[in-house]
Amino acid sequence: MLLTTKLFKLHYCLKIKQLPIIYLKHCLRLEIPKFLFNSNKIILSKKSVNSFLYIAKKSSKSLRLIAFSLPVLCPLHRIARCKGRIVTSIDRSYKQQFISQPVSWAEFLSLIRPYFLWLFCAAVAAAFIAALNIKIPIILGQLVNQIYLFIRQDGGNFVFSGLKPIALKLVSVYVAQAFATFLCITSLSLMGEKMSADLRIRLFSHLLELPMPFFDAQKSGELSDRLNSDIQQFKSSFKECTAQGLRTTAQVNSFFNYFIFFFNFWTVGCIFSLYQLNPQMTLFTISIIPVVVVTGSFFGAILRKLSSRAQTQNGIVAGVAAEAFQNIRTVKVFAMEDAEASLYEREVNKSKSLYSQLGLGIGLFQAASNLFLNGLILGVLYGGGQLVISNAISPGDLMAFLATAQTIQRSLAQLSFVFGSGMKVWSSCGRIMEILRLDSKYGKDGTFIIPTHSFVGDIELSNVHFSYPTRSGHEVLKGLNMSIENGKTIAICGASGTGKSTVAALIERIYEPIAGQIKLDGIDLNKLDPKWLRKNVIGVISQEPVLFSTSIRENICYGKADANEREIMQAASLANASQFIEQFPQGYDTIVGERGVTLSGGQKQRIAIARALIKNTPIIILDEATSALDTESERLIHQALNRALIGRTVIIIAHRLSTIKNADCIYVLDNGTVIEKGTHQQLIKNRNGKYYELIKEQEEHSRSASSTDAF
């Protein structure tokens, strides 16, 4: 139900009606306004409303406020057409807005600055072409005048001797023009390919450096679309736009809602040539340019928005397809092929609609431009014909003027294509810059490395609070305290959702606590180099091991690229994986398929164990590493772990409590805090404790499962 205006003073309501819409997700993540509420009503303070008004006024002008919704406690309503990705990471030490913003010229030039030499070569070639284009109409006019003179004087020898040098001059100009055109286009092509490759590498590297809060809020398919489609479109459209732009009379820059005129060498030369031929007709000819510019600025503003929305929708389409393919087994198991196809069709149709509107806009602009420009040629013919009749100019002058005017006409006729390409360049550039603007230094400010000779491996968690960026209102850990001694096996257990895996993620520095400290050998993790920590100190074996679509050998040595054959085989042997690996025809060179699809769950887990062991890290985290396996696979893996983990600090995130009975210390979590700790024997004695309760629940579940299996 909608919150009535009775809750607010009238002047607040009047202000709110003028505000732009902010997405619910965007508003809640910023944690403004601060609502004071109970189960039945909302009480807004004057300060809260003023805070909301201030933030709302800062929001995008393209959105509008709809209403106050009681269930969501926020004055927002999601509009389908505003599907632009607004993703805000709310971790208190990482607040990044991933939204569409205008691209500045400084940002655009930063992308092309490394390739200025190639662009300079293309511009020089274009200037040379322009200089030649000044001469071509004049030479053509001289030819016409010679022929006209021959007709009047009837002198064949005069024609031959007069035309030969002019014809040779014209041929030489055409040859030089062809060479300059080759140089211009080749320079732009080489520039485009190099820029595309470098930009793709830069963007991919930057994406890999971004923190987990960013990826938690994104779809991998949409990121892949930005990495591939956006850069490809930026490259192709930039080359097309630049090549056409160097030959176009004027380009209108409406990207920032004002006009900047860029007269290129060709057009300036042509206009100069026209002025030499006839100043009066030149003024008439160039009078059409403002009309084209005004028309272009009008269509340009519309086309830019359409292009941006179309590319955003294209990313959504790519995300839907990627998600379906990544989860194809789930799709088939639930017989959801038709539903996924319908979803994809719906998103594709939205994309088709936006691109159709974009094509319609470009078509309308081209039609309007051609109408004006063809009228220009007709005007030149009419006015020039009158001047020839009155002997004000010669037929050759009219021919030269008409040829030059047609050059301008053809140049301006390309304006629509330049606009279309320019819109694509700018929107692609904007989507690329959205990612490059994001700060990749979150959680990476530490540079300290503990020397090997002084490294111990003690971990201390003190009063740690944490909430996931995508659920900032829900605190997972609430003042957690935990001590992990070097060489000990520590188990963390509790009901689902109590923060067991979160503790592991914080120790790995995948996330940062919002309060409290995590120390390694007395040094705050924030001061340590995170890459050193993950590469040399901590090894992780997760519940769902992820293998890459490459060989078993490359998967095992993924964390240690310089591992030799002996180290690979030793790690596989410790993980009880060597036996089944050697049974494959290609052995360690067997390709496992995407996400290890050709291997069983137990085989994938053992390869993941080998991958963790080959790093030989002093700390190993087992994040429910055997909870999803059958009994035999679990037995083999426990055998491997019992051998491999001797002398290491082991942190077990436990699901099956039967696997942690031998742990040196067991921490029991509930509601984000430690409520019990001790050995298995100590905890089991407390019949009123949470650990005892969990043990009994699992024993009853096991008996129930055994009874079911008996039938």
C-alpha positions in Angstrom: 0.0 0.0 0.0 1.2 3.5 -0.6 2.1 5.8 2.2 -0.3 8.8 2.2 0.9 12.4 2.2 -0.5 12.8 5.8 2.9 11.6 7.1 4.6 14.6 5.7 4.4 18.3 5.7 3.0 19.8 2.6 6.2 21.5 1.5 8.0 18.2 1.7 5.5 16.6 -0.6 5.8 19.4 -3.1 9.6 19.0 -3.1 9.4 15.2 -3.5 7.2 15.5 -6.6 10.0 17.2 -8.3 12.7 14.7 -7.4 14.2 12.1 -9.8 13.7 8.4 -9.0 16.4 6.6 -7.2 16.4 2.9 -7.3 15.3 1.1 -4.1 18.6 -0.9 -4.1 20.6 2.3 -4.6 18.9 4.1 -1.7 19.0 1.2 0.8 22.7 0.6 0.1 23.5 4.2 0.8 21.6 3.7 4.0 19.6 7.0 3.6 17.3 8.3 4.6 17.4 6.8 8.1 14.0 5.4 8.8 12.8 5.0 12.3 10.1 2.4 12.2 8.3 -0.3 14.1 6.2 -3.2 12.7 3.2 -1.1 11.8 4.3 2.4 11.0 7.1 4.6 9.8 8.2 7.8 11.5 10.3 10.2 9.5 12.2 12.9 11.2 12.7 16.3 9.6 16.4 15.6 9.4 15.8 12.2 7.7 13.6 13.8 5.0 16.1 16.6 4.4 18.8 14.1 4.0 16.7 12.2 1.5 15.9 15.4 -0.4 19.6 16.2 -0.6 20.6 12.8 -1.9 17.7 12.6 -4.3 18.6 15.9 -5.9 22.0 14.5 -6.7 20.5 11.6 -8.6 20.2 11.1 -12.3 18.0 13.6 -14.1 16.6 10.9 -16.3 14.6 9.3 -13.6 11.4 10.4 -11.7 10.1 9.7 -8.3 6.9 7.6 -8.2 5.6 7.0 -4.7 6.3 6.0 -1.1 5.9 2.3 -0.6 5.2 1.1 2.9 6.4 -2.5 2.6 9.9 -1.5 1.4 10.1 1.6 3.6 11.5 3.7 0.7 10.0 6.3 -1.7 10.8 4.4 -4.8 9.3 2.3 -7.5 11.3 0.3 -10.0 10.6 1.2 -13.6 11.3 -1.4 -16.3 12.6 1.0 -18.8 15.3 2.2 -16.3 17.2 -1.0 -16.3 20.6 0.7 -16.4 22.8 -1.1 -14.0 23.1 0.8 -10.7 25.3 -1.3 -8.4 26.7 0.2 -5.3 29.0 -1.7 -3.0 28.3 -0.7 0.5 31.1 -2.1 2.5 32.1 0.8 4.7 35.7 0.8 3.3 34.5 0.3 -0.3 31.8 2.5 -1.7 31.8 2.6 -5.4 29.0 3.7 -7.7 28.8 1.6 -10.9 26.4 3.8 -12.8 26.2 5.5 -16.2 28.0 8.8 -16.1 29.0 11.2 -19.0 32.4 10.5 -20.4 34.7 13.4 -20.1 37.0 14.4 -22.9 39.9 13.8 -20.5 38.8 10.1 -20.1 38.2 9.7 -23.8 41.6 11.2 -24.7 43.3 9.0 -22.1 42.2 5.9 -24.1 43.6 7.1 -27.4 46.6 9.1 -26.2 49.0 6.1 -26.4 48.2 5.8 -30.1 48.6 9.4 -31.0 51.3 8.7 -33.5 49.0 6.5 -35.6 46.3 9.1 -35.4 48.8 11.8 -36.3 49.8 9.8 -39.4 46.2 9.5 -40.4 45.6 13.2 -39.9 48.6 14.1 -42.0 47.4 11.8 -44.7 44.0 13.4 -44.5 45.5 16.9 -44.7 47.4 15.8 -47.8 44.2 14.5 -49.3 42.5 17.8 -48.5 45.2 19.7 -50.3 44.8 17.5 -53.3 41.0 17.9 -53.2 41.4 21.7 -53.5 43.1 21.2 -56.8 40.9 18.6 -58.3 37.8 20.8 -59.0 40.1 23.6 -60.3 41.8 21.1 -62.7 38.5 19.8 -63.8 37.3 23.3 -64.5 40.4 24.0 -66.6 39.7 20.9 -68.6 36.1 22.0 -69.3 37.3 25.5 -70.2 39.8 24.0 -72.7 37.1 21.9 -74.3 34.7 24.9 -74.3 37.4 27.0 -75.9 38.0 24.2 -78.6 34.3 24.2 -79.4 34.3 28.0 -79.9 37.6 28.2 -81.8 37.5 24.7 -83.6 41.2 24.1 -83.1 42.0 20.4 -82.7 45.8 20.8 -82.3 45.2 23.4 -79.6 43.0 21.0 -77.7 45.6 18.2 -77.7 48.5 20.4 -76.7 46.3 22.1 -74.0 44.7 19.0 -72.5 47.8 16.9 -72.2 49.5 18.7 -69.3 46.2 19.2 -67.5 45.3 15.6 -67.9 48.7 14.4 -66.6 48.4 16.8 -63.7 45.0 15.3 -62.9 46.3 11.7 -63.1 49.2 12.6 -60.8 46.8 14.1 -58.3 44.6 11.0 -58.3 47.6 8.7 -57.8 48.9 10.8 -54.9 45.3 10.8 -53.4 45.2 7.0 -53.6 48.5 6.7 -51.8 47.4 9.1 -49.1 44.1 7.3 -48.7 46.0 4.0 -48.2 48.2 5.6 -45.6 45.2 7.1 -43.8 43.1 4.0 -43.7 46.0 1.7 -42.8 47.1 3.9 -39.9 43.6 3.9 -38.5 43.2 0.2 -38.9 46.5 -0.5 -37.1 45.6 2.0 -34.4 42.2 0.4 -33.9 43.6 -3.2 -33.6 46.3 -2.2 -31.2 44.0 0.0 -29.1 41.4 -2.8 -29.0 44.0 -5.4 -27.8 45.6 -3.1 -25.2 42.2 -2.0 -23.9 40.9 -5.5 -23.6 44.0 -6.6 -21.6 43.8 -3.5 -19.5 40.1 -3.9 -18.7 40.4 -7.7 -18.0 43.4 -7.0 -15.6 41.4 -4.2 -13.9 38.4 -6.5 -13.5 40.5 -9.2 -11.9 41.9 -6.7 -9.4 38.4 -5.5 -8.3 37.3 -6.8 -4.9 34.6 -9.5 -4.2 31.9 -7.0 -3.2 31.9 -5.8 -6.9 31.5 -9.3 -8.3 28.8 -10.2 -5.7 26.6 -7.5 -7.3 27.4 -8.4 -11.0 26.5 -11.1 -13.5 29.5 -12.7 -15.2 27.8 -12.6 -18.6 27.3 -8.9 -18.5 31.0 -8.4 -17.5 32.0 -10.6 -20.4 29.9 -8.5 -22.7 31.7 -5.4 -21.6 35.0 -7.1 -22.1 34.2 -8.3 -25.6 31.3 -6.7 -27.3 31.8 -3.2 -25.9 35.5 -3.1 -26.8 34.9 -4.5 -30.2 32.2 -2.0 -30.9 34.4 0.8 -29.6 37.1 -0.2 -31.9 35.0 -0.7 -35.1 32.9 2.4 -34.5 35.9 4.5 -33.6 37.7 3.6 -36.8 34.6 4.2 -38.9 33.8 7.5 -37.1 37.4 8.8 -37.4 37.7 7.8 -41.1 34.4 9.4 -42.0 35.0 12.3 -39.7 38.2 13.3 -41.4 36.2 13.6 -44.6 33.0 15.1 -43.2 32.3 18.8 -43.3 31.3 19.2 -39.7 30.7 16.9 -36.8 28.4 18.0 -34.0 29.4 16.9 -30.6 26.2 16.6 -28.5 27.6 14.2 -26.0 27.7 17.0 -23.3 24.6 18.8 -24.6 26.4 21.6 -26.3 27.9 22.0 -29.8 31.5 21.9 -30.9 32.2 22.2 -34.6 35.1 20.3 -36.1 35.8 21.4 -39.7 38.2 18.9 -41.2 41.0 19.5 -43.7 38.9 18.3 -46.6 36.0 20.5 -46.0 38.0 23.6 -45.2 40.0 23.1 -48.4 36.8 22.7 -50.4 35.2 25.8 -48.9 38.4 27.8 -49.6 38.3 26.5 -53.2 34.7 27.6 -53.5 35.5 31.0 -52.3 38.2 31.4 -54.8 35.7 30.5 -57.6 32.8 32.6 -56.5 32.2 34.3 -53.1 28.5 34.8 -53.6 27.7 31.2 -54.4 30.0 30.1 -51.6 27.9 31.9 -49.1 24.8 30.3 -50.5 26.4 26.9 -50.4 27.7 27.0 -46.8 24.4 28.4 -45.5 23.0 24.9 -45.5 25.6 23.8 -42.9 23.9 25.3 -39.8 20.7 23.6 -40.8 22.5 20.2 -40.9 24.3 21.0 -37.6 21.1 21.9 -35.8 19.3 18.8 -37.1 22.3 16.7 -36.1 22.4 18.1 -32.6 18.7 17.3 -32.1 19.0 13.8 -33.3 22.4 13.3 -31.6 21.1 13.8 -28.1 18.4 11.2 -28.7 20.7 8.8 -30.4 23.2 8.9 -27.6 20.6 7.9 -25.0 19.2 5.2 -27.2 22.6 3.8 -28.0 23.5 3.7 -24.3 20.3 1.9 -23.3 20.6 -0.5 -26.2 24.1 -1.5 -25.2 23.1 -2.0 -21.5 20.2 -4.2 -22.7 22.6 -6.1 -24.9 24.7 -6.8 -21.8 21.6 -8.2 -20.0 20.9 -10.5 -22.9 24.5 -11.8 -22.7 24.1 -12.3 -19.0 20.9 -14.4 -19.4 22.6 -16.6 -21.9 25.8 -17.1 -19.9 23.9 -17.9 -16.8 21.8 -20.5 -18.6 24.8 -22.2 -20.1 26.8 -22.1 -16.8 23.9 -23.9 -15.0 22.8 -26.0 -18.0 22.5 -29.2 -15.9 20.2 -27.5 -13.4 18.1 -26.1 -16.3 17.7 -29.6 -17.8 17.1 -31.3 -14.4 14.2 -29.0 -13.7 13.0 -29.1 -17.4 13.3 -25.3 -17.6 14.5 -25.1 -21.2 11.3 -23.4 -22.4 11.3 -21.0 -19.5 14.9 -20.0 -20.1 14.2 -19.7 -23.9 11.2 -17.4 -23.1 13.3 -15.3 -20.8 16.0 -15.0 -23.4 13.5 -14.2 -26.1 11.9 -11.4 -23.9 15.3 -9.8 -23.3 16.3 -10.1 -27.0 13.1 -8.5 -28.0 13.8 -5.6 -25.7 17.2 -5.3 -27.3 15.7 -5.5 -30.8 13.3 -2.7 -29.9 16.0 -0.4 -28.7 18.3 -1.0 -31.6 15.3 -0.6 -34.0 14.6 2.8 -32.5 18.3 3.6 -32.9 18.2 2.6 -36.5 15.0 4.7 -37.0 16.6 7.7 -35.5 19.7 7.4 -37.7 17.5 6.8 -40.8 15.4 10.0 -40.0 18.5 12.1 -39.7 20.0 10.7 -42.9 16.8 11.4 -44.8 16.5 14.9 -43.5 20.2 15.6 -44.2 20.0 14.2 -47.8 16.9 16.3 -48.4 18.7 19.5 -47.5 21.9 18.6 -49.3 20.2 17.6 -52.5 18.5 20.9 -52.4 21.9 22.5 -52.1 23.0 20.9 -55.4 19.8 22.0 -57.2 20.4 25.5 -55.9 24.0 25.5 -57.2 22.8 24.3 -60.6 20.1 27.0 -60.8 22.2 29.9 -59.5 25.3 28.8 -61.5 23.2 28.4 -64.7 21.9 31.9 -64.3 25.5 33.2 -63.9 26.7 31.3 -67.0 23.8 32.7 -69.1 24.7 36.2 -68.0 28.4 35.5 -68.7 29.3 36.2 -65.1 31.2 32.9 -64.9 32.5 30.4 -67.5 31.1 26.9 -67.9 34.4 25.6 -66.5 34.0 27.7 -63.4 30.5 26.3 -62.9 31.8 22.8 -63.4 34.6 23.4 -60.8 32.1 24.9 -58.4 29.6 22.1 -58.9 32.3 19.5 -58.3 33.4 21.2 -55.1 29.9 21.6 -53.9 29.2 17.9 -54.6 32.3 17.1 -52.5 30.8 19.0 -49.6 27.4 17.4 -50.3 28.9 13.9 -50.1 30.9 14.9 -47.0 27.8 16.2 -45.2 25.8 13.2 -46.4 28.1 11.0 -44.3 27.1 13.0 -41.2 24.4 10.5 -40.3 26.9 7.6 -40.4 29.3 9.6 -38.3 26.6 10.4 -35.8 25.6 6.7 -35.6 29.2 5.6 -35.1 29.9 8.5 -32.8 27.0 7.5 -30.5 28.3 3.9 -30.4 31.8 5.1 -29.7 30.7 7.3 -26.8 28.3 4.8 -25.2 30.9 2.0 -25.5 33.5 4.3 -24.0 31.2 5.1 -21.2 30.6 1.5 -20.3 34.3 0.8 -20.4 35.1 3.8 -18.2 32.4 2.7 -15.7 34.7 -0.2 -14.9 38.0 1.6 -15.2 36.8 4.3 -12.8 36.3 1.8 -10.0 38.9 1.7 -7.4 40.8 -1.6 -7.4 42.8 -0.8 -4.2 40.1 -1.9 -1.8 41.6 -4.4 0.6 45.0 -4.0 -1.1 46.5 -1.1 0.8 48.8 -3.4 2.8 52.3 -4.1 1.5 54.0 -5.7 4.5 55.3 -9.3 4.2 56.3 -11.3 7.2 59.8 -12.7 6.8 60.0 -16.5 6.6 62.4 -16.8 9.5 60.0 -14.9 11.9 56.7 -16.3 10.6 54.8 -18.3 13.2 51.2 -18.5 12.0 49.0 -17.5 15.0 45.7 -15.9 14.0 43.6 -13.7 16.3 40.1 -12.3 15.6 39.1 -9.6 18.0 35.6 -8.1 18.2 35.0 -8.7 14.5 31.8 -7.3 12.9 30.9 -8.0 9.3 28.0 -7.7 6.9 28.0 -8.5 3.2 27.9 -5.5 0.9 24.8 -6.8 -0.9 23.1 -7.2 2.5 24.5 -4.3 4.5 21.5 -4.2 6.8 22.1 -7.8 8.1 25.2 -8.3 10.3 26.6 -11.8 9.9 29.3 -11.5 12.5 28.6 -9.5 15.7 31.7 -9.1 17.9 33.4 -12.4 17.1 36.5 -13.4 19.1 38.6 -16.3 18.1 42.2 -17.5 18.6 44.0 -20.0 16.3 47.4 -21.2 17.3 50.1 -22.3 15.0 50.0 -26.0 14.2 46.6 -26.6 15.7 43.5 -28.0 14.1 40.6 -25.6 14.7 37.0 -26.4 13.8 34.2 -23.9 13.4 30.6 -25.3 13.5 27.1 -24.0 13.8 23.8 -24.0 12.1 23.5 -22.8 8.5 23.9 -19.0 8.2 25.8 -18.4 11.4 28.9 -17.1 9.7 31.2 -20.1 9.5 32.3 -19.6 5.9 32.4 -15.8 6.4 35.2 -16.3 9.0 37.2 -18.1 6.4 36.6 -15.4 3.8 37.7 -12.7 6.2 40.9 -14.6 7.1 41.7 -14.9 3.4 41.0 -11.1 3.1 38.3 -11.7 0.4 36.3 -9.3 2.5 37.1 -6.7 5.1 35.5 -6.5 8.5 33.5 -3.4 9.2 34.8 -3.3 12.8 37.3 -5.2 14.8 40.7 -6.7 13.9 42.1 -9.8 12.4 45.8 -10.3 13.1 48.4 -12.7 11.8 51.4 -13.0 14.2 50.2 -9.8 15.9 50.1 -7.9 12.6 46.7 -6.5 11.3 45.8 -8.3 8.1 45.1 -4.9 6.6 48.8 -4.1 6.7 49.8 -7.3 4.9 50.1 -7.8 1.2 46.9 -9.7 0.3 48.5 -11.5 -2.7 51.5 -12.7 -0.6 49.0 -13.8 2.1 46.9 -15.9 -0.3 49.8 -17.2 -2.4 52.3 -18.2 0.4 50.4 -18.4 3.7 46.8 -19.7 3.1 45.6 -22.6 1.1 41.9 -23.2 0.6 39.8 -26.3 -0.2 36.2 -25.4 -0.6 33.0 -27.4 -0.6 32.5 -26.9 -4.3 35.9 -27.1 -6.0 36.1 -25.1 -9.2 38.3 -26.6 -11.9 39.3 -24.8 -15.1 38.7 -26.2 -18.6 42.2 -27.4 -19.1 44.4 -30.3 -18.2 44.7 -32.0 -14.8 48.3 -31.0 -14.6 47.5 -27.3 -15.1 44.7 -27.4 -12.6 47.0 -28.9 -9.9 49.8 -26.3 -10.4 47.3 -23.4 -10.8 48.5 -21.8 -7.6 52.2 -22.5 -8.4 52.9 -22.0 -12.0 56.6 -22.9 -11.7 55.9 -26.4 -10.1 57.9 -29.2 -11.6 56.7 -32.7 -12.5 57.9 -34.2 -9.3 56.0 -31.6 -7.2 52.8 -32.2 -9.2 52.9 -35.9 -8.8 53.8 -35.7 -5.1 50.8 -33.4 -4.5 48.5 -35.7 -6.4 49.8 -38.7 -4.4 49.2 -36.9 -1.1 45.7 -36.1 -2.2 44.9 -39.7 -3.2 44.5 -38.6 -6.7 47.4 -40.1 -8.5 45.7 -43.5 -8.9 42.6 -42.4 -10.8 44.6 -39.8 -12.8 47.0 -42.4 -14.1 44.1 -44.5 -15.3 43.1 -41.9 -17.9 44.6 -42.4 -21.3 46.2 -39.0 -21.3 47.1 -39.1 -17.6 47.9 -35.7 -16.2 47.3 -34.1 -19.6 43.6 -35.2 -19.5 41.3 -32.2 -20.2 38.7 -32.0 -17.4 36.1 -29.9 -19.3 34.4 -26.8 -18.1 34.3 -26.7 -14.3 35.6 -30.3 -14.3 32.4 -31.7 -15.8 34.1 -34.9 -16.9 35.1 -35.9 -13.3 33.2 -37.1 -10.4 32.7 -35.0 -7.3 35.3 -36.9 -5.3 37.8 -36.7 -8.2 37.4 -33.0 -8.5 37.8 -32.6 -4.7 41.0 -34.6 -4.7 42.5 -32.5 -7.5 41.5 -29.4 -5.6 43.3 -30.8 -2.5 46.4 -31.4 -4.6 46.1 -27.8 -5.9 46.1 -26.5 -2.3 48.9 -28.8 -1.1 51.3 -28.0 -4.0 51.6 -24.5 -2.6 52.9 -25.9 0.7 51.2 -23.2 2.7 51.4 -23.3 6.5 47.7 -22.6 6.9 45.0 -24.7 5.3 41.3 -23.8 5.3 38.8 -26.7 4.7 35.5 -25.0 4.0 33.1 -28.0 4.4 35.4 -29.8 1.9 33.7 -33.2 2.2 30.1 -32.4 3.1 28.7 -33.0 -0.5 30.6 -36.3 -1.1 29.6 -39.9 -0.8 31.0 -42.1 2.0 33.8 -43.7 -0.1 35.0 -40.4 -1.6 34.9 -38.9 1.9 37.0 -41.7 3.3 39.6 -41.4 0.6 39.8 -37.6 1.1 40.1 -37.9 4.8 43.0 -40.3 4.4 44.7 -37.8 2.1 44.1 -34.9 4.5 45.3 -36.8 7.6 48.6 -37.4 5.8 49.0 -34.0 4.2 48.0 -31.7 7.0 50.5 -32.9 9.6 52.4 -29.9 11.0 50.1 -27.3 9.5 47.5 -25.0 11.0 44.1 -26.3 9.9 40.8 -24.4 10.0 37.9 -26.7 9.4 34.5 -25.2 8.5 32.4 -28.1 9.6 29.1 -29.4 8.3 29.3 -33.0 9.4 30.3 -32.8 13.1 31.6 -36.4 13.0 34.6 -35.1 11.1 35.9 -32.7 13.7 36.0 -34.9 16.8 39.8 -34.9 16.8 40.1 -31.1 16.5 42.3 -29.3 19.1 39.5 -26.7 19.6 36.0 -26.4 18.3 34.3 -23.0 18.1 30.5 -23.1 18.0 28.8 -20.1 16.4 25.3 -18.8 16.8 23.9 -15.5 15.7 27.3 -14.2 14.6 29.2 -14.8 17.8 31.1 -17.7 19.6 28.8 -19.2 22.2 30.9 -22.3 23.0 34.5 -23.5 22.5 36.5 -26.5 23.6 37.4 -30.0 22.5 34.8 -32.5 21.4 34.9 -34.3 24.8 34.5 -31.0 26.7 31.6 -29.7 24.7 29.7 -33.0 24.6 29.5 -33.0 28.4 27.3 -29.9 28.3 23.9 -31.4 27.6 22.3 -28.0 27.5 24.9 -26.6 25.0 24.4 -25.8 21.3 27.1 -28.3 20.3 25.4 -31.2 22.1 22.1 -30.1 20.4 23.8 -30.1 16.9 25.3 -33.5 17.6 22.0 -35.1 18.6 20.2 -33.5 15.5 22.8 -35.0 13.2 22.6 -38.4 14.9 18.8 -38.4 14.6 19.1 -37.4 10.9 21.6 -40.2 10.2 19.3 -42.8 11.9 16.3 -41.5 9.9 18.3 -41.6 6.7 19.4 -45.2 7.5 15.8 -46.3 8.1 14.7 -44.7 4.8 17.6 -46.5 2.9 16.4 -49.8 4.4 13.2 -49.5 2.5 
